[in-house]
Amino acid sequence: MQGNINFFASQEGGLAVKIITTHKNTDFDGVASVFAASLLHPEAQPVLPRSLNPNVQAFLSIHKDHFSFKHPKDIALDDIGELVVVDANSWSRLDDLSSLAEKTSLIIHLWDHHMEPGDIEADWSCSRPVGATTTLIVGQLQEEKPGLSPIQATLFLAGIYEDTGNLTFPGTVPEDASAVAFLLGQQADLNIIRSFLRPVYGPKQKDILFEMLKNPTRVKVNGYKVSFSALDIQGHTPGLAVVVAMYQDIMNVDASFAVFRDPKTNRAMVIGRSSVDGLDIGAIMRSLGGGGHPNAGSAIVKGRHPDALHEQIMMFIKGHKQAAVQISDLMSFPVSYVPSTATMKQVALVLRQKGCTGLPVLDGDTLMGIISRRDFKKMRKPDQLELPVKAFMSDRIITVAPESSVVQAAKLMVKHDIGRLPVMKDGALIGIVTRSDAMRYYYDLLPPD
Ligand SMILES: [Mn+2]
């Protein structure tokens, strides 16, 4: 009946309704984009799908008074003349409104950051690979309507943070960070965001986790316990990284990999996680065209069978016995040192010649201590320069093994507040690693091998 009433209204008034909508199972990026677009198009009605993700539901139930979204059933589809679609580009993702695909006279605007081709043919579109659709619309808002309320800014920030993992996901671009800066300037509330952006773990994610646990694989590769699983998944599913993290915990392995393939598009999302230093997930994912950091990463791969991906990952782990950089790759050698009989004056000369800030002190082959520039402050009188180094060196010796990881070495340096660690093998000093060696590693300035 409602459809009829609206139909007459539109006949009489010539009104063409304009609506804004987004994908079903709406996430924060979806809601934020719909609302942001409604500020750009005040004449349009923001419509949210019936299915919202649980975090969004919780947020909206508390902020009801600030956001008035329409329900699909409030809208007579016949009256819709213009449609703004945000954060989606295919009709099948629009839920109740997907039947609008048949309507030929529709004028369509599209804002999206999904780069896989969709079947919505827009008359106007802004579609770029940024971390969140919200980023695109906020960029436009910043130009047109720079004043936002703190609550609006908070919703927009939640959209960007959710889709970029607080600006840490590989797809994050500088534009996302600029939008975040603008929103923080508009008093977006980080406390609110923290309490609403809990990891997505709902019934769908639970089903996937249980499915993965049904056929667990656990193999030993290169001394690491590695688990691999592959699953077919229809359409976009958020929270897969959380699922893999939970799987990793339950399986109690050093690393786990999961391939989630969408049979319709033949695209696979590969997610990896590792709890050991030796397996660099970021490097493995980069070899698949993705990215990440040593403990977690992902890649989107098209047209590859999960078995082939499995094979490639295993080959990578096998071929990189030392996937992670070891201290022996970073340390300097041969080691400059001073004998324990040297005077402080001699030490000062060697430090200046070598341009370093500290030296190991050896008695024959035995490491006795470390003397560093700051030990010179312990001297009270100039004639103490004639005293042996033993009197001023630090004999609290903290060392590392050559096969230790950089992380382990860095932790020791921080814990003991020291700038250099002797590298010992079978009781002999074989090298020295300094704070700046560790920095060089962290800033990825290692020469390619
Ligand atoms: Mn999005």
Residues whose N, C-alpha, C, O or C-beta is under 5 A from the ligand:
A	BS01	MN	D29 D87 A132 T133 D163
